[in-house]
Amino acid sequence: MRPSGTRSYASAACALLLSCTIGSHSYARVSWHWGAGSQSTKALTASGGKSVYRSAISLNGANADLAVFSFSDPTTQLIARLKRLFKDADFKFRGGRMAFCLTNDGSTVLRMIILKVSDSSQTLLIKVEQTARDYEASKAPPDKHLIREVPEFPGSKPSFYAKNKDTEFQIAASTAPAAPADIAAFYANTLSAQGWENPLQDSASLQFFVKGSAVCMVMASRQERTGSSSITLLHKTHGVK
């Protein structure tokens, strides 16, 4: 199923970004009322969820399935419903507009993210589903940089990679023992030499580049605890689904 319109595409992109943030948090073992984890989509639809988007994705090189559902329920009511549907699911929620849960029945792992963008909007449920084997493989950071279209910063170490196989949207995170300004200068010079253009007035922490039908964003920020910098690269080719 493909997204329809800007709103659905934004939901899919948000889902991919959010799946990057929850990492390998502790999980609850669950017994699904609908049986195996492969039935989770059917269970959510039967429970009132409207399927908005679905795509195969890659997390650190391992396969995963991304699905987005919309519900009319407020966040607290949806959490209560999901706890009944997915027995013992332990959602992390302290109020606000987002909650998440990671569940594992030994064969299937589900990441479920609840997002309420505004008081008047539908409540989104973002589901990332993997086999237990793929989940274990995705917990380890990549052993090399996986965005081939953008050069790696010299001496940087990859920490996370995700790709939406439907839209070809990629996000990669790494760390490097360098200042954000040095990282920004490297990408400004290197990408410019490769034919990328920088149409916006940006800073050392955020840069935006365009080359033909492709766009790239580079974000760099200092890690106060380690003194190193975090680097985030986003790459997308226009017109790909």
N, C-alpha and C positions, 0 to 999 in steps of 0.2 A: 504494500500500500504506500502511495506517495503522498507528500504533503500537498494541500490545496491552499494556495495563497500565501501571503507574507506571514500571517499569524502562525500557520502550521509550520512553515520553515523556521521561524524564530523559536518555536517550541522544540523542534528537533535539534537546532543548534544549542539551545539552552540545556537540553537533556545531555548532549555529549559533553558539554563543559562541566555540568554538575557531576556527571559520572566520574570525572577526573578528580573531584574534590573529596570523595568519600573513602577512597583508598581501600585499605584492608582492615576496617574497623571490626571489632568483635561482633560475632553474630549469634543468633539464637537458632537452635535446631527446632524445626517445625514439622508438624504433620498436617499436610494440606487436606482440607475437607473434600477437595475435588480430586485427590489422588496425586499423581506425579506432577512435578514442576512444569512439564510441557503443557499442562492444562491451565496454567495460570492466566493466559490471555482469555480463554473461554470463561473462566471464573470471574474475572474482572468485568468482562462484557455483560455477563448474566447478572452481575451485581449493580448494574446501572452505569458502567463506564462506557463512554463513546470513544472508539478507536480513532485517533487523530493521525498517527504516523507510526511507521515501522520500518526498520532497516537493519541490515547486518553491519556490525562495526568491529573494529579491532582494538583491543586494549593491550598495550605492550606486546603486540604481535600475536595475541591469543584471540580466538573468535568469541563473539558475544552477539546477542540479539537485543536491539533497542526498540522499545515500544512506548508510545505516549498515549495516555487516555485523559479525557476530560470528564469531570464529575460536577454536578450541581451542589453537592454537599459542602458545607464549611469544613475547614481542616480538621477540627476536633471530631466531628461526626464521621468523616471519612476514615480517620485513624481508628475509631471504634469499630467501624464496619470491617476494615481490613484485619483487625485483630481477631474478629470472629471468623473471618474467611480463612486467614492464614494463622492457625492456632499458635499462640505464644510468640507471635512476631513482636519484636521490641523496638518500637519507633522512638527515635531520639527527637524530642520536641519540647521546647521551652517557651512556647508562644511564638508569635511572629508569623512569618509567611512560608517557612520551609521546615520539613521534617524528613528524616530518612531512616531506613531500616535495611539491614543485610541479613538474609536468612539462608540457611544451608540444611538440606535434608540428607546430605551425604552423597547425593548424585547430581543435584541441581542447586545452583546458587542464584538467588535473586537479590538485586539491589533495587529498592523501591524508594523513590524520591517524590515527596509531595510538595508542590509549589503553588502558592496563591499570589498571583502578581499584584492584584488590587482587590479591594472589597467587592467590587461589582463584577469581577471576572470569574470565569469557571475555575475550579480547582484542578490543577494538572497532576496526574500521576505518571511519573517517568519510571519505567521498568527496564532494567538491564539484566538479562538472563544469560547464564553460562552453565556449561557442564562443570562438575567439580574439578575435573582435570584441567579445563581451560582456565578456571578461576585460579587454581594454584599456579599455573604458568603465568597468568597476568599479574600476579602479586610481585614478581621480580621485575626490577627496572630493565629496560632494553640494554643489550650489550653493545649497541652501536646506535648512532643517530639514524632515524628512520624516515625523516622528511628529506627525500632525495633532491627536491627542487630548490632547497635553500641551504647554503653552506653552513656547516657547524662552526661555532666559535672555537678557535684553537685552545686546546686544553680543557674544554668543557666536558662534563660527565652527564650522560642522559639519565633522567629520573622517571620520566613518564611519557607515553605516547598513546594517542587515540586517533582513530580514523573512522569516519562515517563512509562506508563503502558505497552508499547510494549517492551521496552528494560530493564525494571526494574531499570533504572538509577534514583537515588534519590539525592536530594540536600536539606540540611536543614541549616538554619541560626539561631543563638541564640546569646544572650549577657550574660556576667557573670562578677561579680565584682572581677576579678582575673587578674593576669599578664599573658601574653602569655606564658612565660616560665613555669608557674605553670600548665597551661592548657596542654602544650606539655608533661610535666612530668606525668600528670595524664593519658593521653592517651597512652604514651609509656609503663607505668607500667600496666595499666588495660588491654589494648589490648594484651600485651605480655602474661599476665596471662591467657587470654582466648584463646591462641593459634595462635594469629596473629603474623606474622613476618614482620620485617622492613628491606627490602633489600637495601635501599638507605641511603646515608649519608644526613640527612635532618637537619632542624633547628627548632627553637622554633616557627617559623611562618608557616612552611609547613612540614607535615609528610605524609609518604606513607606506607601503610600496605597491606599485602597479607595473605589470609587464605583460603586454598583450591582453589576454583574457584571464590572467592570474592576478591575485591579490595576496599580499603577505603583510602580517603585522609582527612586530618585534617588541617585546616588553622586557625590561631589565630592572631589577630592584635589588638593593643591598639587603643581605641577611645579617641583621645586627648581631645575632648570636655567634655566627661563624666567621663573619667578615667577608665571606664570599658573596657572589651575586646569583640570583635566580634569573634564568632566561626562559621566556615563553615565546614560542613561535607558532603562529597560526597561518595556514596556507589553504587557499581555495581557488579553484579554477572556475571562472564564470561559464555558465551554459552546460555544466555537467549535472544533469537531472535536477 
